[in-house]
Amino acid sequence: MKALLPSLRTQLALVLIAAAVAAIAGVLLIREVLTNTEGLLVREARGQTELAAEQLRYQLSERIEIDIDSPLALPPPVRDLSLGAITHTVLGSFPSLEGGYWLGPEAGIAGTVLQVTNAEDAIASVCAAAARSGVARREQLAHGWDVWVLAAAPLAGDHAPFPVVAWSLRMLHDLNNPGRFRSNLYLGLLAATGLLAVGGTLAVAVRLRRQVDATVGGVRNLEKDLTFRFSSSTGEFGEITEAINRMAGQRLELEQELRRKEILVALGRLVASVAHEVRNPLNNIQLLLELLTRDGASPSAETRYRQLRGEVERMEGIVQQLLTLVRHDASSRNAQCLQALLEGTLEAFAPYADKHGVTLAREFQPDLPDVPVHRAQIEQVFTNVLRNAIEASPPQSEIRVRLFRKHGHACVAVADSGRGIFAGDPRRVFEPFFSTKPQGVGLGLTISREIVEAHGGSIEFAQDETGTTVSVLLPLEASA
């Protein structure tokens, strides 16, 4: 059963939505954490200041009840020292607080342990309100970017001619500062990271979508035309398209090779049938011409008979070539010295080369091992290649025949300096019945290719402005 998966476009859209939601959720979460932290600090400050103020009030009340001489009745300098000792003792348990006593508008603040900066007016205001109401008060004041949490606890009873209020203060610095706890920096970084994530995801998604569309479109083009090729690109998709190009090239070559094999098989069947039917009449014509020649014909008639016999022999050669195209079995192989085979072929073609005014040059690599080949068939290959080179070469030129080792093969390269035999696709020279020579049949290179490939080798045709080179590569023995 086919899995029901969303399309790539839907998947990319879901990824983008998820990235955007994650970025927004992250910003909101950090903001919520910072807000909760601020609230927690304020609540903690409230509890501490209330407790500290109550402790200051209680300790002073105890001191007044126990001590005959009330600290409030002492002269101001001594009074301030006595109250400061109480404050120091109480605030020892609250290291983050400031505190002391307020002794009315005239005496003001006394007994403070820590330095009170710019807070006298706020302390006096809260303490005065607590003294008037007779109950403890707590105020939360904003002072710039700071938050002050102030608690005041009035002393009950008439212990002095002025009101007495114990107070405690905690200053939460930079609590209202937008940059507190580097929150702006964190939020900015988080927002930037979220935007970069979304933007990067969007860019990757768009690029991925384009590459996928291009790949899908290219594959569809390949379905219609195997000669289509993807343009080069980088990254993983570049590797994918290069692999597709290689596979398309291999498939195209395979299909061309299969078509060629099919043509040769069909041609072989036709050739075998035609050759069988043509050979018998040719033999009869040749026999009749020999009889006519023996009967003492006139010189002019004898000349015509010889011409006819030459044409018959030419037709017999064509029939023989057609049969060779069908029968190229290389099963009966044995080790042969290619240098000796080449030497024999070159010696046989020396008169033919002299007739065309062509020089044959040899360049053989020594100590090459023997090659397992069918001797007669490989000699035919060398004969076809060498004849084509001689016939294509201009007078007073040189044909260079080389024998050397190449990638585990014995290579025979025949190079001429002619102007070339074909100005189109070089692969066409191996097609059956393709020839640029007026009297050519177009089977020489076709037969040669079939023979060489039956031996597990290959034949290559190269042509440029300097001439033409035909290379025959035959595999060496595994033990070589």
SVG drawing of the C-alpha trace seen along z (x, -y; Angstrom):
<svg xmlns="http://www.w3.org/2000/svg" viewBox="-5 -70 67 96">
<polyline fill="none" stroke="black" stroke-width="0.4" points="0.0,0.0 1.4,-3.4 2.2,-5.6 0.2,-8.8 2.9,-11.4 2.5,-15.1 4.3,-16.7 7.7,-18.3 6.1,-21.7 3.7,-20.9 6.6,-19.6 8.6,-22.7 5.7,-24.9 5.2,-22.9 8.9,-23.3 8.7,-27.1 5.6,-27.4 7.2,-25.3 10.4,-27.5 8.3,-30.7 6.2,-29.3 9.4,-28.1 11.0,-31.5 7.9,-33.4 7.4,-30.9 11.0,-31.3 10.7,-35.1 7.5,-34.9 8.9,-32.3 12.0,-34.3 9.9,-37.4 7.6,-35.5 10.5,-34.1 12.0,-37.6 8.6,-39.0 8.1,-36.2 11.6,-36.8 10.9,-40.5 7.7,-39.6 9.5,-37.1 12.1,-39.6 9.5,-42.2 7.5,-39.7 10.7,-38.6 11.6,-42.2 8.2,-42.9 8.4,-40.0 11.9,-40.9 11.3,-44.5 8.1,-43.8 9.8,-41.3 12.9,-43.5 10.8,-46.5 8.8,-44.4 12.0,-43.0 13.4,-46.6 10.2,-47.7 10.1,-44.6 13.7,-44.9 13.3,-48.6 10.1,-47.8 12.0,-45.1 14.9,-47.3 12.6,-50.0 10.8,-47.6 14.0,-46.0 16.3,-48.9 15.5,-51.6 17.1,-54.2 15.2,-54.3 17.5,-54.8 15.0,-57.4 15.7,-59.6 19.4,-59.8 21.1,-62.7 20.9,-62.6 24.5,-61.4 24.3,-58.7 20.7,-57.9 21.8,-57.4 24.6,-55.0 22.2,-53.0 19.6,-52.7 22.3,-51.9 23.4,-49.0 19.9,-47.6 19.7,-48.1 23.0,-46.4 21.9,-43.4 18.6,-43.0 19.8,-43.7 22.6,-41.2 20.0,-38.6 19.0,-40.7 22.2,-41.6 20.5,-43.2 18.4,-45.6 18.8,-49.1 17.0,-50.1 16.7,-52.3 14.2,-54.5 12.3,-57.7 11.9,-60.0 9.5,-62.5 9.9,-65.5 12.3,-67.3 14.7,-64.5 14.3,-62.7 16.1,-59.4 18.3,-57.9 20.1,-54.6 20.8,-53.7 23.6,-51.2 23.8,-51.5 24.1,-54.8 20.7,-56.0 21.1,-57.8 18.4,-60.1 15.8,-58.1 15.3,-60.3 12.2,-62.0 10.6,-58.8 11.4,-57.2 10.0,-60.2 6.8,-60.2 6.0,-56.5 7.0,-56.6 4.8,-59.7 1.9,-58.0 2.4,-54.9 2.7,-57.1 -0.6,-58.9 -2.5,-55.6 -0.8,-53.7 -0.4,-50.6 2.4,-49.2 2.7,-50.3 4.5,-49.1 5.1,-51.0 6.7,-50.2 8.2,-53.2 9.8,-53.7 13.0,-55.7 14.3,-55.9 15.2,-52.4 15.2,-51.3 12.3,-50.0 12.3,-50.7 10.3,-48.5 9.8,-50.3 8.2,-49.0 7.4,-51.1 6.2,-49.8 5.2,-52.4 6.1,-51.9 3.0,-51.5 2.7,-53.4 3.8,-56.9 7.5,-56.3 8.7,-59.7 7.5,-63.2 7.8,-62.4 6.6,-59.5 8.9,-56.5 8.7,-54.3 11.0,-51.4 11.6,-51.2 13.3,-48.9 14.3,-49.5 15.4,-47.3 16.5,-48.8 16.0,-46.7 18.5,-48.2 17.7,-48.4 14.5,-46.4 12.7,-48.8 15.7,-49.0 14.8,-47.6 18.3,-46.1 18.0,-44.4 19.5,-41.0 20.6,-41.8 17.0,-40.9 17.1,-43.1 20.3,-41.5 18.9,-38.0 15.6,-38.8 17.4,-40.6 19.7,-37.6 16.8,-35.2 14.7,-37.3 17.7,-37.6 18.4,-33.9 14.7,-33.1 14.7,-35.4 17.9,-33.9 16.5,-30.4 13.3,-31.3 15.1,-33.1 17.7,-30.4 15.0,-27.8 13.1,-29.8 16.2,-30.2 17.0,-26.5 13.4,-25.6 13.3,-27.8 16.7,-26.6 15.7,-23.0 12.4,-23.5 14.0,-25.0 16.6,-22.2 13.9,-19.6 11.8,-21.2 14.8,-21.4 15.7,-17.8 12.1,-16.6 11.9,-18.7 15.2,-17.3 14.1,-13.8 11.0,-14.4 13.1,-15.8 15.2,-12.7 12.2,-10.5 11.5,-12.3 15.1,-12.8 18.1,-10.7 20.5,-13.3 19.3,-15.9 21.9,-16.7 21.6,-18.6 23.7,-21.7 26.6,-21.5 25.9,-22.5 27.4,-22.3 26.4,-20.4 24.5,-17.2 22.1,-18.0 25.1,-18.5 26.3,-15.0 22.8,-13.7 22.5,-15.4 26.0,-14.3 25.1,-10.7 21.8,-11.0 23.9,-12.4 26.2,-9.5 23.4,-7.0 21.6,-8.7 24.8,-8.5 25.3,-4.9 21.7,-4.1 22.1,-6.0 25.2,-4.1 23.6,-0.8 20.5,-1.5 22.8,-2.5 24.8,0.7 21.6,2.8 20.3,1.2 23.6,1.9 23.6,5.5 20.0,5.9 20.9,4.5 23.9,6.7 21.8,9.8 19.1,9.0 21.8,8.2 23.6,11.4 20.5,13.4 19.9,11.6 23.6,11.8 23.8,15.6 20.7,16.2 21.8,13.9 25.4,15.1 24.3,18.7 22.0,17.9 24.6,15.7 27.6,18.0 26.4,20.8 25.7,18.7 29.1,17.0 30.9,20.3 29.1,21.4 29.9,18.1 33.6,18.5 33.7,22.1 32.2,21.1 34.7,18.3 37.6,20.7 36.1,23.1 35.7,20.3 39.3,19.2 40.6,22.8 38.7,23.1 41.1,20.9 39.1,17.7 40.5,14.7 42.8,12.3 40.1,9.6 37.6,12.1 40.1,13.6 40.8,10.1 37.1,9.6 36.9,13.0 39.7,12.0 37.9,8.8 34.7,10.7 36.7,13.1 38.1,10.2 34.6,8.8 33.4,12.3 36.4,12.5 35.5,9.1 31.9,10.2 33.2,13.4 35.3,11.2 32.2,9.2 30.3,12.3 33.2,13.6 33.2,10.3 29.5,10.6 30.0,14.1 32.8,12.9 30.4,10.3 28.2,13.2 31.0,15.6 33.4,13.8 33.6,16.5 36.9,16.0 36.5,19.1 39.5,20.9 42.2,18.6 45.9,19.2 48.7,17.0 50.2,15.1 53.0,12.6 51.3,9.4 54.6,8.0 55.1,11.0 51.5,10.6 52.1,6.9 55.4,7.6 53.8,10.1 50.9,7.7 53.3,4.8 55.4,6.9 52.4,8.0 51.3,4.4 54.7,3.0 54.1,3.2 50.6,1.7 52.0,-1.2 54.8,-1.8 52.1,-1.9 50.4,-4.8 53.7,-6.5 53.3,-5.9 56.0,-5.0 55.2,-2.5 57.0,-3.3 57.2,-0.9 57.4,-1.6 57.1,1.6 57.4,1.7 59.8,4.6 59.0,7.5 55.2,7.4 53.7,10.7 51.8,12.9 48.1,12.2 45.3,14.9 43.7,14.2 42.3,15.9 45.2,15.4 43.3,15.2 40.7,12.9 43.2,10.5 45.2,10.5 42.1,9.5 41.6,6.6 45.1,5.4 44.6,5.8 41.4,3.7 42.8,0.9 46.1,0.7 44.4,0.7 42.1,-2.1 45.1,-4.1 47.0,-3.6 44.1,-4.5 43.3,-7.7 46.9,-8.9 48.2,-11.5 51.4,-10.6 54.8,-11.1 53.2,-10.7 54.0,-8.4 51.8,-5.9 53.0,-5.2 52.2,-1.8 52.8,-1.5 52.5,1.4 52.6,0.7 51.0,1.6 48.0,-0.6 46.0,0.0 46.4,3.8 45.8,4.1 48.0,4.5 47.4,1.5 48.0,1.3 47.7,-2.3 47.7,-3.1 48.1,-6.8 48.1,-8.5 48.7,-12.1 45.8,-12.4 43.0,-14.9 40.6,-12.3 38.0,-10.1 34.9,-11.5 33.9,-15.0 30.9,-13.9 30.3,-11.7 33.3,-9.4 31.2,-6.6 29.4,-6.3 32.6,-4.8 31.7,-1.5 28.2,-1.3 27.6,1.4 27.8,0.3 29.1,-3.1 32.0,-4.2 33.4,-7.4 35.3,-5.5 33.7,-5.2 34.3,-1.5 34.1,-0.8 31.6,1.7 31.6,0.2 32.2,3.5 35.9,3.3 35.7,1.4 32.3,3.0 33.9,6.5 37.0,5.3 34.9,4.0 32.9,7.2 36.1,9.3 37.9,7.1 34.9,7.0 34.4,10.7 38.0,10.9 37.0,8.7 38.8,5.6 37.8,2.4 38.6,0.4 38.8,-3.4 38.7,-6.0 40.2,-9.5 40.5,-12.2 41.9,-15.8 43.7,-18.3 46.9,-16.2 45.3,-13.0 43.5,-9.9 44.4,-7.3 42.7,-3.9 43.6,-2.1 43.0,1.6 43.1,2.7 43.3,6.4 43.3,7.7 46.6,9.3 46.6,12.6 45.9,12.4 49.3,13.9 51.1,11.2"/>
</svg>
